[in-house]
């Protein structure tokens, strides 16, 4: 190939004129000028890179600062709540008791009973029912404790015989020395055990005081509860009143739904597990059934703990076969609960994943013991309610509007500020109903 320059008629010399086209497997020297393969060369620097890097750095720094502020606020809030826990615990327990006792109280108030009389009647009836349950449980426990003690002694004797036989073939002297070491260890830590006993007695006393305060607060919640949301919404002012009222009603509904769900689950667990224990002639059927019922209020973990007690008592009183049968009954009931009952209830209730429930119960138990495990799920459900409300508000879905198309609003008259509801939208399902009627 000959290359001609403009304005010249003579070609260049042959040794410089022939140019071969680049092969596909060789770098194109004319394209990049560097001889580097296309996959390894760096992109050309542009003047916008610096400005974009600065904007990205500012965005990252701003997000990091906001995150640090949020984390700091959460830490401060947790510190304040920890200091006020002695005051907050009776309030929270009173709210939970009120969710249980409000339906009968509302029934009496709707039938002309004064608010105070309806509240004190329902509260005293609740205490009488609880005392009756305790009185019903105590006699069989007292009667059968001696039998269980004898069963424990027999079980320990069988364990000793099992250890002295094959395959362990431990001598009686070795077992006796192990028992002596355990006794010496207990005697050496007698002072610590006494301190633990005093600490436990103090904790029990604190729980009793909190229960008394919670019952007193429950009375006032039942008597004056319907006036709380209007008063709180009126204090916040007209712009925030619809949101305060909507969040208050949603949190109350969530707490009520949690108590109702767990009561149903606890009753089902207690009935079927108690029935299995009764058929197998395991002692303390009624106390174990009641323990199973109350254990259901600590989701997932409480049921396993109550079932573990049932298996242990069956093992001590009867034999390994009976204990394995009880274990099978507990597992079967838990499978029915987890795969059938809980999805149905949670589908229209708390809407919390099982992993979230387990993590919340674990965190609550590590922070506040049994009380924390009991309160972990409702607190998590309330946090989820607030999160979903804020998310819907950011999405422009107007979560403060009720299904009937009304929204709470603060109005003022000669009696002061109070809460009313105004119609702002068509009720949900009105178009379907109208089309159906046509």
C-alpha positions as CSV (number, residue, x, y, z in Angstrom):
1,X,0.0,0.0,0.0
2,X,1.3,3.4,-1.0
3,X,0.6,6.6,1.1
4,X,0.5,9.9,-0.7
5,X,0.9,13.2,1.2
6,X,-1.3,16.1,0.2
7,X,0.4,18.3,-2.4
8,X,2.8,15.7,-3.4
9,X,2.7,13.4,-6.4
10,X,5.6,11.2,-5.6
11,X,5.1,8.3,-3.1
12,X,7.2,7.8,-0.1
13,X,9.9,5.2,-0.1
14,X,8.8,1.6,-0.1
15,X,10.5,0.7,3.2
16,X,8.3,3.3,5.1
17,X,5.2,3.1,3.0
18,X,3.9,-0.3,3.7
19,X,1.8,-0.4,6.9
20,X,0.2,-3.6,8.1
21,X,-3.3,-3.5,9.7
22,X,-3.1,-4.5,13.5
23,X,-3.9,-8.1,14.2
24,X,-6.9,-8.9,16.4
25,X,-4.7,-10.4,19.1
26,X,-2.2,-7.4,19.2
27,X,-2.7,-4.0,20.8
28,X,-3.6,-1.1,18.6
29,X,-0.7,1.3,19.0
30,X,-2.5,4.1,17.0
31,X,-5.7,3.8,19.1
32,X,-4.3,4.2,22.6
33,X,-0.7,5.2,21.9
34,X,0.6,3.2,24.9
35,X,0.5,-0.4,23.8
36,X,-1.5,-1.5,26.8
37,X,-4.3,-3.9,26.3
38,X,-7.8,-2.3,26.4
39,X,-8.8,-4.2,29.6
40,X,-6.0,-2.7,31.7
41,X,-5.7,1.0,30.6
42,X,-7.0,3.6,33.1
43,X,-9.8,6.0,32.0
44,X,-8.9,9.5,31.1
45,X,-9.1,12.0,33.9
46,X,-12.0,14.5,33.7
47,X,-12.5,17.8,35.3
48,X,-15.7,16.7,36.9
49,X,-14.1,13.9,39.0
50,X,-12.9,16.3,41.8
51,X,-16.3,18.0,42.2
52,X,-18.2,14.7,42.2
53,X,-15.8,13.2,44.8
54,X,-16.3,16.3,46.9
55,X,-20.1,16.0,46.7
56,X,-19.9,12.3,47.5
57,X,-17.6,12.9,50.5
58,X,-20.0,15.6,51.8
59,X,-22.9,13.1,51.5
60,X,-21.0,10.3,53.3
61,X,-19.9,12.7,56.0
62,X,-23.4,14.0,56.5
63,X,-24.9,10.5,56.6
64,X,-22.2,9.5,59.1
65,X,-22.9,12.5,61.3
66,X,-26.6,11.9,61.3
67,X,-26.0,8.2,62.1
68,X,-23.8,9.2,65.1
69,X,-26.4,11.7,66.3
70,X,-29.1,9.0,66.1
71,X,-27.0,6.4,67.9
72,X,-26.1,9.0,70.6
73,X,-29.8,9.9,71.0
74,X,-30.7,6.2,71.4
75,X,-28.0,5.7,74.0
76,X,-29.1,8.7,76.0
77,X,-32.7,7.6,75.7
78,X,-31.8,4.1,76.9
79,X,-29.8,5.6,79.8
80,X,-32.8,7.8,80.9
81,X,-35.2,4.9,80.5
82,X,-32.9,2.7,82.6
83,X,-32.9,5.3,85.4
84,X,-36.6,5.7,85.2
85,X,-37.3,2.0,84.9
86,X,-38.6,1.8,88.5
87,X,-41.3,4.2,87.5
88,X,-41.9,2.9,84.0
89,X,-42.3,-0.7,84.9
90,X,-45.6,-0.3,86.9
91,X,-46.9,1.9,84.1
92,X,-46.2,-0.7,81.4
93,X,-47.7,-3.5,83.5
94,X,-50.7,-1.4,84.3
95,X,-51.3,-0.8,80.6
96,X,-51.0,-4.5,79.9
97,X,-53.5,-5.3,82.7
98,X,-55.8,-2.6,81.3
99,X,-55.9,-4.2,77.9
100,X,-57.2,-7.4,79.5
101,X,-59.7,-5.7,81.8
102,X,-61.0,-3.0,79.5
103,X,-63.5,-5.0,77.5
104,X,-65.6,-6.0,80.6
105,X,-65.2,-2.5,82.0
106,X,-66.4,-1.0,78.8
107,X,-69.4,-3.4,78.9
108,X,-70.4,-2.3,82.4
109,X,-69.9,1.4,81.5
110,X,-72.1,1.0,78.4
111,X,-74.8,-0.4,80.6
112,X,-75.0,2.6,82.9
113,X,-72.4,1.8,85.5
114,X,-70.3,4.7,86.8
115,X,-66.7,4.7,85.6
116,X,-65.1,4.2,89.1
117,X,-67.6,1.5,90.1
118,X,-67.1,-0.4,86.9
119,X,-63.3,-0.2,87.2
120,X,-63.1,-1.3,90.8
121,X,-65.6,-4.2,90.2
122,X,-63.6,-5.6,87.3
123,X,-60.3,-5.1,89.1
124,X,-61.5,-6.9,92.2
125,X,-63.0,-9.7,90.1
126,X,-59.7,-10.1,88.4
127,X,-57.8,-10.4,91.7
128,X,-60.4,-12.8,93.0
129,X,-60.0,-15.0,89.9
130,X,-56.3,-14.9,90.2
131,X,-56.4,-15.8,93.9
132,X,-58.8,-18.7,93.1
133,X,-56.3,-20.1,90.6
134,X,-53.6,-20.0,93.1
135,X,-55.8,-21.6,95.7
136,X,-56.7,-24.3,93.2
137,X,-53.1,-25.0,92.3
138,X,-51.5,-24.9,95.8
139,X,-53.1,-28.1,97.4
140,X,-52.0,-30.5,94.7
141,X,-48.6,-29.0,94.7
142,X,-48.3,-29.5,98.4
143,X,-49.6,-33.0,98.3
144,X,-47.4,-34.2,95.5
145,X,-44.2,-32.4,96.4
146,X,-43.3,-35.3,98.8
147,X,-43.9,-37.8,96.1
148,X,-41.7,-35.9,93.7
149,X,-39.0,-35.7,96.4
150,X,-39.1,-39.4,96.8
151,X,-39.0,-39.7,93.0
152,X,-35.9,-37.5,92.9
153,X,-34.3,-39.7,95.5
154,X,-35.1,-42.9,93.6
155,X,-33.9,-41.3,90.4
156,X,-30.6,-40.3,92.0
157,X,-30.3,-43.9,93.3
158,X,-30.9,-45.3,89.8
159,X,-28.3,-42.8,88.4
160,X,-25.8,-44.0,90.9
161,X,-26.4,-47.7,90.0
162,X,-26.2,-46.8,86.3
163,X,-22.8,-45.1,86.8
164,X,-21.4,-48.0,88.8
165,X,-22.4,-50.5,86.1
166,X,-21.2,-50.8,82.5
167,X,-20.0,-49.0,80.5
168,X,-18.8,-46.4,83.1
169,X,-17.9,-48.9,85.9
170,X,-17.3,-46.1,88.3
171,X,-16.5,-47.2,91.9
172,X,-18.7,-46.1,94.8
173,X,-15.6,-44.4,96.3
174,X,-15.3,-42.2,93.2
175,X,-19.0,-41.3,93.3
176,X,-18.8,-40.6,97.0
177,X,-15.7,-38.4,96.6
178,X,-17.5,-36.4,93.8
179,X,-20.5,-35.9,96.2
180,X,-18.2,-34.8,99.0
181,X,-16.5,-32.3,96.7
182,X,-19.9,-30.9,95.7
183,X,-20.9,-30.6,99.4
184,X,-17.6,-28.9,100.2
185,X,-18.1,-26.5,97.3
186,X,-21.5,-25.6,98.6
187,X,-20.3,-25.1,102.1
188,X,-17.4,-23.0,100.9
189,X,-19.8,-20.8,99.0
190,X,-22.3,-20.6,101.7
191,X,-21.8,-16.9,102.1
192,X,-22.3,-16.2,98.5
193,X,-25.4,-18.4,98.5
194,X,-26.7,-16.4,101.4
195,X,-26.1,-13.2,99.5
196,X,-27.9,-14.6,96.5
197,X,-30.8,-15.5,98.7
198,X,-31.0,-12.0,100.1
199,X,-30.8,-10.5,96.6
200,X,-33.5,-12.9,95.4
201,X,-35.7,-11.9,98.4
202,X,-35.1,-8.2,97.6
203,X,-36.0,-8.8,93.9
204,X,-39.2,-10.6,95.0
205,X,-40.1,-7.7,97.3
206,X,-39.5,-5.3,94.4
207,X,-41.7,-7.3,92.1
208,X,-44.5,-7.3,94.7
209,X,-44.3,-3.5,95.1
210,X,-44.3,-3.0,91.3
211,X,-47.4,-5.3,91.1
212,X,-49.2,-3.3,93.7
213,X,-48.4,0.0,91.9
214,X,-49.4,-1.6,88.6
215,X,-52.8,-2.6,90.0
216,X,-53.4,0.9,91.4
217,X,-52.5,2.4,88.0
218,X,-54.7,-0.1,86.3
219,X,-57.7,1.2,88.3
220,X,-57.0,4.8,87.1
221,X,-56.4,3.6,83.5
222,X,-59.7,1.8,83.5
223,X,-61.6,4.8,85.1
224,X,-60.0,7.7,83.2
225,X,-58.5,5.9,80.2
226,X,-61.0,7.2,77.5
227,X,-60.0,10.7,78.4
228,X,-56.2,10.2,78.0
229,X,-55.9,10.4,74.2
230,X,-58.1,13.5,73.9
231,X,-56.1,15.2,76.6
232,X,-52.7,14.3,75.1
233,X,-53.8,15.3,71.6
234,X,-55.1,18.6,72.9
235,X,-51.7,19.4,74.5
236,X,-49.8,18.8,71.3
237,X,-51.9,21.3,69.2
238,X,-53.9,21.0,65.9
239,X,-51.0,20.0,63.5
240,X,-49.8,17.0,65.6
241,X,-53.1,16.0,67.2
242,X,-54.2,13.7,64.3
243,X,-50.9,11.8,64.4
244,X,-50.8,11.6,68.2
245,X,-54.4,10.2,68.3
246,X,-53.8,7.8,65.5
247,X,-50.6,6.4,67.0
248,X,-52.2,6.2,70.5
249,X,-55.1,4.1,69.1
250,X,-52.8,1.9,67.0
251,X,-50.5,1.2,69.9
252,X,-53.5,0.4,72.2
253,X,-54.9,-1.9,69.5
254,X,-51.5,-3.6,69.1
255,X,-51.2,-4.3,72.9
256,X,-54.7,-5.6,73.1
257,X,-54.1,-7.9,70.1
258,X,-50.9,-9.2,71.6
259,X,-52.6,-10.1,74.9
260,X,-55.5,-11.7,73.1
261,X,-53.3,-13.7,70.7
262,X,-51.0,-15.0,73.5
263,X,-54.0,-15.9,75.7
264,X,-55.4,-18.0,72.9
265,X,-52.1,-19.7,72.2
266,X,-51.5,-20.3,75.9
267,X,-54.9,-21.8,76.4
268,X,-54.4,-24.2,73.4
269,X,-50.9,-25.2,74.6
270,X,-52.1,-25.7,78.2
271,X,-55.1,-27.7,77.3
272,X,-53.4,-30.2,75.0
273,X,-50.2,-30.5,77.0
274,X,-52.2,-30.9,80.2
275,X,-54.5,-33.5,78.5
276,X,-51.4,-35.5,77.5
277,X,-49.9,-35.3,81.0
278,X,-53.3,-36.4,82.5
279,X,-53.5,-39.4,80.2
280,X,-49.9,-40.4,81.1
281,X,-50.7,-40.0,84.8
282,X,-47.9,-37.4,85.3
283,X,-48.2,-35.5,88.6
284,X,-48.8,-31.8,88.9
285,X,-50.9,-31.6,85.8
286,X,-52.8,-28.5,86.7
287,X,-49.8,-26.5,87.9
288,X,-47.9,-27.5,84.7
289,X,-50.9,-26.5,82.6
290,X,-51.1,-23.1,84.3
291,X,-47.3,-22.6,83.9
292,X,-47.7,-23.5,80.2
293,X,-50.4,-20.9,79.8
294,X,-48.4,-18.1,81.4
295,X,-45.3,-19.2,79.5
296,X,-47.0,-18.5,76.3
297,X,-46.8,-14.8,77.0
298,X,-43.1,-15.1,76.4
299,X,-43.4,-16.3,72.8
300,X,-41.3,-19.3,71.6
301,X,-38.9,-19.4,74.6
302,X,-41.6,-19.5,77.3
303,X,-43.3,-22.5,75.8
304,X,-40.1,-24.5,75.6
305,X,-39.2,-23.7,79.2
306,X,-42.7,-24.8,80.4
307,X,-42.4,-28.0,78.3
308,X,-39.0,-28.7,79.8
309,X,-40.4,-28.6,83.3
310,X,-43.1,-31.1,82.2
311,X,-40.5,-33.5,80.7
312,X,-38.4,-33.2,83.8
313,X,-41.2,-34.1,86.2
314,X,-42.3,-37.0,84.0
315,X,-38.7,-38.3,84.0
316,X,-38.4,-38.0,87.8
317,X,-41.9,-39.5,88.5
318,X,-42.1,-42.2,85.9
319,X,-39.4,-43.3,83.5
320,X,-37.5,-42.4,80.4
321,X,-40.2,-43.7,78.1
322,X,-42.9,-41.5,79.7
323,X,-40.6,-38.5,79.5
324,X,-39.9,-39.1,75.8
325,X,-43.7,-39.4,75.2
326,X,-44.2,-36.1,77.0
327,X,-41.4,-34.5,75.0
328,X,-43.2,-35.7,71.8
329,X,-46.5,-34.2,72.9
330,X,-44.8,-30.9,73.7
331,X,-43.0,-30.8,70.3
332,X,-46.2,-31.7,68.5
333,X,-48.3,-29.0,70.2
334,X,-45.5,-26.5,69.5
335,X,-45.5,-27.5,65.8
336,X,-49.3,-27.0,65.6
337,X,-49.0,-23.7,67.3
338,X,-46.0,-22.5,65.2
339,X,-47.2,-23.7,61.8
340,X,-51.0,-23.2,62.1
341,X,-52.1,-21.1,65.0
342,X,-49.4,-18.4,65.1
343,X,-49.4,-17.6,61.4
344,X,-53.2,-17.2,61.4
345,X,-53.1,-14.9,64.5
346,X,-50.0,-12.9,63.5
347,X,-51.2,-12.5,60.0
348,X,-53.9,-10.1,61.3
349,X,-52.1,-9.0,64.4
350,X,-48.5,-8.2,65.2
351,X,-47.0,-9.1,61.9
352,X,-43.6,-9.9,63.3
353,X,-41.2,-12.4,61.9
354,X,-40.2,-15.3,64.2
355,X,-36.5,-14.3,64.0
356,X,-37.4,-10.8,65.2
357,X,-39.4,-12.3,68.1
358,X,-36.5,-14.6,69.2
359,X,-34.0,-11.7,69.0
360,X,-36.3,-9.4,71.0
361,X,-37.0,-11.9,73.7
362,X,-33.2,-12.7,74.0
363,X,-32.4,-9.0,74.2
364,X,-35.1,-8.3,76.7
365,X,-34.1,-11.2,78.9
366,X,-30.4,-10.1,78.9
367,X,-31.4,-6.5,79.8
368,X,-34.1,-7.1,82.4
369,X,-34.5,-10.8,83.1
370,X,-37.9,-12.4,83.1
371,X,-39.7,-9.0,83.0
372,X,-37.7,-8.0,80.0
373,X,-38.5,-11.3,78.2
374,X,-42.2,-10.8,79.0
375,X,-42.2,-7.2,77.7
376,X,-39.8,-7.7,74.8
377,X,-42.4,-8.7,72.2
378,X,-45.0,-6.0,72.9
379,X,-42.3,-3.3,73.0
380,X,-41.0,-4.6,69.7
381,X,-44.5,-4.6,68.2
382,X,-45.0,-1.0,69.3
383,X,-41.7,0.1,67.7
384,X,-42.8,-1.7,64.5
385,X,-46.1,0.2,64.7
386,X,-44.3,3.6,64.9
387,X,-41.9,2.6,62.1
388,X,-44.8,1.6,59.8
389,X,-46.7,4.8,60.6
390,X,-43.7,6.9,59.8
391,X,-43.0,5.0,56.6
392,X,-46.6,5.4,55.4
393,X,-46.4,9.1,56.3
394,X,-43.3,9.6,54.2
395,X,-45.0,7.7,51.3
396,X,-47.9,10.1,51.5
397,X,-50.5,7.4,52.4
398,X,-52.1,9.5,55.2
399,X,-52.0,6.9,57.9
400,X,-53.8,9.2,60.4
401,X,-57.0,8.7,58.4
402,X,-59.1,5.9,59.9
403,X,-60.7,3.2,57.8
404,X,-64.1,5.0,58.1
405,X,-62.5,8.1,56.4
406,X,-62.3,10.3,59.5
407,X,-59.4,12.0,61.1
408,X,-59.0,13.2,64.7
409,X,-58.8,17.0,65.2
410,X,-58.6,19.3,68.2
411,X,-61.4,21.9,68.5
412,X,-62.0,24.6,71.1
413,X,-65.2,25.7,72.7
414,X,-66.3,27.3,76.0
415,X,-65.3,24.1,77.8
416,X,-61.8,24.1,76.5
417,X,-60.0,22.0,73.9
418,X,-61.2,18.5,73.1
419,X,-60.8,15.9,70.4
420,X,-63.4,15.3,67.6
421,X,-63.3,13.5,64.3
422,X,-63.9,15.0,60.9
423,X,-64.7,13.4,57.6
424,X,-61.8,13.8,55.1
425,X,-62.2,10.8,52.8
426,X,-64.6,8.2,51.6
427,X,-64.7,5.1,53.9
428,X,-62.7,2.1,52.7
429,X,-64.9,-0.2,50.7
430,X,-67.5,2.4,49.9
431,X,-67.0,2.2,46.2
432,X,-67.3,-1.6,46.3
433,X,-70.5,-1.3,48.4
434,X,-71.9,1.3,46.1
435,X,-71.2,-0.8,43.0
436,X,-72.7,-3.8,44.7
437,X,-75.9,-1.9,45.6
438,X,-76.3,-0.6,42.1
